Amino acid sequence: MSSKQQYGYRSALNKEWLWPVKDKKAWPYLTRAENILFPKTISDMISNHQTVIQAGGHCGLYPYQYSSLFETVYTFEPEHKNHTCLVDNLKDCKNTIIYNLGIGNKAEHLGIKLDRKNSGKHMIADTDVNPISIITIDSLNLTDVDLIHLDLEGYELFALQGAIETIKTYKPLIVLETNDLCEEFGYTLIDLDNWIYSIGYKKIKEWEDDCAYVFAGDM
């Protein structure tokens, strides 16, 4: 399949979106009425809207919306086809910084296990197949962070561990996808909650597949 045949356009939010043609599941899920405006729901939970860190960026539905809600958006998408779509779909979002990288608890090189029918379910894996580079959020040395919103197919805990100094300094709202994919990486949702509680956060909201946590006490 040629590069042109790998992508097509789909319509949502009064915009045409470049999208992987083989994707059969991510698009209908993300564009459901209860999901498509999720960034607005989250941003309404906080008063400051300077900086958001969002990952995975996927094809851009969420970072695109965040670009009109925050002064600066940092978004991460390590998978090649998704990143191609992300860059194209956010080309007019001048306040958005896009990284073709994964985020974790240390700088390293890993790979991606692809889901051919769901472009939103590609998973980081300890493999040389589909190689990617991982960095930490702390390595960005940001000067403010109001929100960290992660949808990493089970890799959320490692990304948070690599953001611990950023979290301690700025105490952002944290929103995470929460499902049993974390067990692929050797931890449970209980382990995830316990780690977040240990740094002074509490859970304040649960949706179908996501949870929000706010700083509540001493770290």
N, C-alpha and C positions, 0 to 999 in steps of 0.2 A: 504494500500500500504506500503510495507516494505521500509526501508530507502534506500536500494540499488535501488529499483524500482522508487524512487522519482527523481533520477538524471540520466543523460546520458551525452554523449560527443558530441560536435559539433566542427567543424573545421573553424578557421579563423586566419589570421596573422601568418601562418605557425606554428600553435599551436593547441592542443586539449584542449577544454574548458569544464570543468564540469558545467552542466547547469540543472535547474529544467525541468523535462520532460513535465510538464503541460504548460510551457511557450509557447505561440503561437505568441506573438506580439513583445516582447522586442528584441529578437534575430534578426528577420528580419529588424527591425528598426535600431538597433545599427550597424548592419553589412552592411547597405547600403553604397555604395561607397562614398557618400557625408558626411557620419557620422562617419565611423569607425576610421578615422585618426584625429578626432576632437582635441585630446590632442596636436598633433603636430601643428595644425593650431593655437591653443591658445598659446602654448609655444613660437612660432615664434614672438609673439607680444611683448615679453619682453626680456630684455637683461640679467637679473640675473636669475639663475636657481638653487637656493639653496633649497628652501622649497616650496612645494605645499600642500594645504589642499583641499582634494577632497571628496565630499559627494553628494548623496549616492554612496557608492562604488559598489553597485549592485553585479554582479558576477565577476567584475574585469577587464573588457575590457579597461576602461580608466585608472585606477591606474596602471595597468600593463604597459601601454605605458608611463605613467608619470615616472615610475621607471627608465626608460632609458634616460629621459630628465631632471630630477631634482636629486639633491644630496639626498634629503629626501622627502618621500611622507607620508602624514597622510591621511588615508581614513577611512570613517565611514559607517557602514552598520548595522542597527538594526535588520532587519528581519532575522529569523533563517536560512531558506533555502538559501537565497542569501549569507548570511555570510559564510555558509559551503562551497559554491562554491568559494567565494572570497578567503578564506584561502587556498583552494586547488590550485586555479589558480595562486596565487601569492607566492606559497611556495618557489620559487627560487628567489624572489625579496627581497634581504636582506636589502635594504634601505627603505622598506615600512613598516609602522606601522599601524596595522589594529585594529580598535575599533568596537566591537559589541554593538554600542551605537548610539543614535540619537543626533543631535545637535540642540540647541534652545537658548532661551534668559534667561533660568534659569535651574538649576538642578531640575529635577522632574521625576515622573514616569507616563508614558502614555501608549498607546497601538497602535496597527497597524490595519488598515482596509485593508484586503488583496484583491487583484485582482487576481482571480484564473487563468486567461488566459494571464496575462501580469505581469511578475515578476518585471518589471520596474515601475509599477504604484501602488505599495503598499503605503498607506498614513498614516502618523501619525494621531492619533485620541485621543480624550479625552474619553478613554474607558479602562476597565480592561481586554479586550480581546487581546490576543497576547501581553502581557505586555513587555515594554521596558524601559530602563533608558535613560534620556536625560542629556547631559552636555553642557557647553558653550565652544566655542573655546577659549575665554579668560582664562578659567581655566587651559588650557594647559601651559600657561606661556612660549610660544615659544620665541626664541631669533632672529628669522628672518622668514618672510613670503613674498614670491614673488607673489604668486597666490592663490586666493580662488576661487574654481570652485564648484558650488553647483547645484545639480539637486535633489530637495527635494519634488517634487510633491505639491507645494504650500506653503511649510514651510520655504521658503528662507528668508523672512523678519525676522523671529524670530531668525534664525541662524545668520544673520548679526547683529542683535541687541546684541546677545551674543558674538559677535566678535569685538565690537566697539573699545575697547582699543587696540586690536591687529591691527585693521585697522588704527587707529590714529597713532600708533607707526611706522608701516612698510609701509603703503600706497600701499598695493598689488594691482595688477590687479584683478578685480572681474568679474567673468563670472557666469551668472545665467540662469537656465531654466526659461522662462517667458511664462506663459499661464494662462488661467482663473481658474486654480485649486486654485489659491490664494484666490479666493472668498469663498471657503470652510472654510477659516480661518478668514473671516471678513475683508479682505482688497482687494484692486484692484491693477492692474498693475500701474495705475497712482499713487496710494499711495506708491507703492514700488519705483518707479522712484523718487518721491518727497523726500522720506527718503534718498535715495542714494545721490541725489543732495544736500540735506541739510548738508551732511558731506563732501562736497567739491569735489564730483565726477561728471564726465560727461559721457554720453553714447558715445562710439566711434565706435561700431559695432553691427549690428543686423543680426542674421541668422534666419532660419525658426522658431526655437523654443527657441533660446538663445540670450542673449545680453551681451556685454562686456562693463565694466565701468573702467575708469582710474581716478586717483586723479588729480584734476585740480586747486585746490585753497585752501584757508584757511578753516579749520574745526571750 
